[in-house]
Amino acid sequence: MYNPQKAWLRAAVYFLVCFLIAGFSGTLTLIRQLNWVTAANLQDSSWVAWTLLCLGIILVGYGFIWPKGTVTHGRPLVWTAVLLFGLLWGISEGLLFASIWLIVFRIFGQTVWTVLLTFLILSAFLGLWHQFYWDVKVAPEHNVAEWNGRKVLFVHTPNLIATLTYLTLYQSIGIFVLLQTIALLLSTWFIHFPPFWQTDSGGS
């Protein structure tokens, strides 16, 4: 039976590992040192267009398409828990994605190979991670089986391709993490992720 307290504990371990990887890879240092938005960025119409494009893809994907294949099984929406978990999940996983990108970028630089290789690594990781651990041990039951393929094709894949391309073109690493945080905040909201103080399955 699903246990929210164990789910939060397992998630906390994952979040910590993500932060450690971000620290060792230098991602946290870059986020602290680099300006997230500069005057040059705002004057660059292509940067503005790419930023808005990525944001739009995430809002449409995770705000409209993803919920169609998601059910809550009667779980109440506890917004304080949802916001806390969503922020922790989004920032942590955004940092993990950025760290993997940074390692690849240091090898291949500002090329299509950085985008493709990072996309393949993250896609393989996410597929296995969610199938064998996250959606089994952490997330409450929420998937509509026939929508799984559509979520991958129309939500997760466009998100990764667009934001990794954006990151490779402009190295806007803070904005990239922010975009992934928005995506996972929306996911957490539509799952109705249960609070850690809940002792039962909460209808999951």
C-alpha positions as CSV (number, residue, x, y, z in Angstrom):
1,M,0.0,0.0,0.0
2,Y,1.2,3.5,-0.9
3,N,2.7,5.3,2.1
4,P,3.1,9.1,1.7
5,Q,5.7,9.4,4.5
6,K,8.0,6.8,2.9
7,A,7.4,8.4,-0.5
8,W,8.7,11.8,0.8
9,L,11.7,10.2,2.5
10,R,12.7,8.4,-0.7
11,A,12.2,11.5,-2.7
12,A,14.3,13.5,-0.2
13,V,17.2,11.1,-0.7
14,Y,16.9,11.6,-4.5
15,F,16.7,15.4,-4.1
16,L,19.9,15.3,-2.0
17,V,21.7,13.2,-4.5
18,C,20.7,15.6,-7.3
19,F,22.1,18.6,-5.3
20,L,25.3,16.7,-4.6
21,I,25.8,15.9,-8.3
22,A,25.1,19.6,-9.1
23,G,27.7,20.6,-6.6
24,F,30.4,18.2,-7.8
25,S,29.7,19.1,-11.5
26,G,30.0,22.8,-10.9
27,T,26.4,23.5,-11.8
28,L,25.6,25.2,-8.5
29,T,28.6,27.4,-8.8
30,L,27.6,28.5,-12.3
31,I,24.0,29.3,-11.2
32,R,25.4,31.5,-8.4
33,Q,28.0,33.2,-10.6
34,L,26.1,33.8,-13.9
35,N,23.4,36.4,-14.3
36,W,20.1,34.7,-15.1
37,V,19.0,37.5,-17.4
38,T,21.2,40.2,-18.8
39,A,20.6,43.3,-20.7
40,A,22.1,41.6,-23.7
41,N,19.6,38.8,-23.4
42,L,16.7,41.1,-23.3
43,Q,18.0,42.9,-26.4
44,D,18.4,39.6,-28.2
45,S,15.2,38.8,-29.9
46,S,16.2,35.2,-30.6
47,W,16.9,34.7,-26.8
48,V,13.5,36.1,-25.9
49,A,11.8,34.0,-28.6
50,W,13.5,30.8,-27.4
51,T,12.7,31.5,-23.8
52,L,9.0,32.1,-24.6
53,L,8.9,29.1,-26.9
54,C,10.3,26.8,-24.1
55,L,7.9,28.3,-21.6
56,G,5.0,27.8,-23.9
57,I,5.8,24.2,-24.7
58,I,6.0,23.5,-20.9
59,L,2.7,25.3,-20.1
60,V,0.8,23.6,-22.9
61,G,2.4,20.2,-22.3
62,Y,2.3,20.0,-18.5
63,G,-0.7,22.3,-18.0
64,F,-3.1,20.9,-20.7
65,I,-1.9,17.7,-22.3
66,W,-0.3,15.9,-19.4
67,P,-3.4,16.3,-17.1
68,K,-5.6,14.5,-19.7
69,G,-3.7,11.3,-19.0
70,T,-3.6,11.8,-15.2
71,V,-6.0,10.8,-12.5
72,T,-6.0,11.6,-8.7
73,H,-8.1,8.6,-7.4
74,G,-9.9,11.0,-5.1
75,R,-6.8,12.5,-3.4
76,P,-7.5,15.9,-2.1
77,L,-5.4,18.9,-3.3
78,V,-3.3,20.1,-0.4
79,W,-1.6,23.1,-2.0
80,T,1.1,23.6,0.7
81,A,2.3,20.0,0.2
82,V,2.1,20.3,-3.6
83,L,4.0,23.5,-3.7
84,L,6.7,22.3,-1.4
85,F,7.2,18.9,-3.1
86,G,6.9,20.5,-6.6
87,L,9.6,23.0,-5.8
88,L,12.0,20.5,-4.3
89,W,11.4,18.0,-7.2
90,G,11.7,20.7,-9.9
91,I,14.8,22.4,-8.6
92,S,16.5,19.1,-7.8
93,E,15.8,17.4,-11.1
94,G,16.4,20.6,-13.0
95,L,19.9,20.7,-11.4
96,L,20.5,17.1,-12.3
97,F,19.5,17.6,-15.9
98,A,21.7,20.7,-16.1
99,S,24.6,18.8,-14.5
100,I,24.4,16.1,-17.1
101,W,24.2,18.7,-19.9
102,L,27.2,20.6,-18.5
103,I,29.4,17.4,-18.5
104,V,28.4,16.7,-22.1
105,F,28.8,20.4,-23.1
106,R,32.4,20.4,-21.8
107,I,33.2,17.7,-24.3
108,F,31.2,18.7,-27.4
109,G,30.6,22.4,-26.8
110,Q,27.9,24.4,-28.6
111,T,27.0,21.7,-31.1
112,V,24.0,19.5,-32.0
113,W,25.8,16.6,-30.4
114,T,25.5,18.1,-27.0
115,V,21.7,18.3,-27.4
116,L,21.4,14.8,-28.9
117,L,23.6,13.0,-26.4
118,T,22.1,14.8,-23.4
119,F,18.6,14.1,-24.7
120,L,19.4,10.4,-25.1
121,I,21.0,10.1,-21.6
122,L,18.1,11.9,-19.9
123,S,15.5,10.0,-21.9
124,A,17.0,6.6,-21.0
125,F,17.4,7.6,-17.3
126,L,13.9,9.0,-17.0
127,G,12.3,6.0,-18.7
128,L,14.0,3.5,-16.4
129,W,13.8,5.7,-13.3
130,H,10.1,6.2,-13.5
131,Q,9.2,2.7,-14.6
132,F,11.2,0.9,-11.9
133,Y,11.4,3.3,-9.0
134,W,9.8,6.8,-9.0
135,D,6.3,5.7,-10.2
136,V,6.5,2.7,-8.0
137,K,8.0,3.9,-4.7
138,V,7.5,7.7,-4.7
139,A,4.6,9.0,-6.9
140,P,1.1,7.9,-6.0
141,E,-0.8,6.1,-8.7
142,H,-1.8,8.7,-11.4
143,N,-1.1,7.4,-14.9
144,V,-3.8,6.5,-17.4
145,A,-2.0,3.7,-19.2
146,E,-3.1,4.5,-22.7
147,W,-1.8,8.1,-22.3
148,N,1.8,7.1,-21.4
149,G,3.0,7.1,-25.0
150,R,1.3,10.4,-25.7
151,K,2.9,12.0,-22.6
152,V,6.3,11.0,-23.9
153,L,5.7,12.1,-27.4
154,F,3.8,15.3,-26.9
155,V,5.0,16.5,-23.4
156,H,8.3,15.1,-22.2
157,T,10.1,14.9,-25.6
158,P,9.3,18.4,-26.8
159,N,10.3,19.8,-23.3
160,L,13.7,18.2,-23.4
161,I,14.5,18.9,-27.0
162,A,13.4,22.6,-26.8
163,T,15.0,23.4,-23.4
164,L,18.3,21.5,-24.1
165,T,18.6,23.3,-27.4
166,Y,17.9,26.6,-25.7
167,L,20.5,25.8,-23.0
168,T,23.1,24.8,-25.5
169,L,22.5,27.9,-27.6
170,Y,22.5,30.4,-24.7
171,Q,23.9,28.6,-21.6
172,S,21.0,30.1,-19.6
173,I,21.4,27.5,-17.0
174,G,19.3,29.2,-14.3
175,I,16.4,29.7,-16.6
176,F,16.6,26.1,-17.7
177,V,16.3,24.9,-14.1
178,L,13.4,27.4,-13.6
179,L,11.6,25.9,-16.7
180,Q,12.0,22.3,-15.4
181,T,10.7,23.5,-12.0
182,I,7.6,24.9,-13.6
183,A,7.0,21.6,-15.4
184,L,7.3,19.5,-12.3
185,L,5.3,21.9,-10.2
186,L,2.5,21.4,-12.7
187,S,2.9,17.7,-12.6
188,T,2.8,17.6,-8.8
189,W,-0.3,19.8,-8.8
190,F,-2.2,17.6,-11.2
191,I,-1.1,14.4,-9.4
192,H,-2.4,15.9,-6.1
193,F,0.8,14.7,-4.4
194,P,-0.1,13.8,-0.8
195,P,1.4,15.6,2.2
196,F,4.1,13.9,4.2
197,W,1.9,14.2,7.3
198,Q,-0.7,12.0,5.8
199,T,-0.5,8.4,7.2
200,D,-2.7,6.5,4.7
201,S,-2.7,6.1,1.0
202,G,-5.0,9.1,0.5
203,G,-7.1,7.3,-2.1
204,S,-4.2,6.3,-4.3
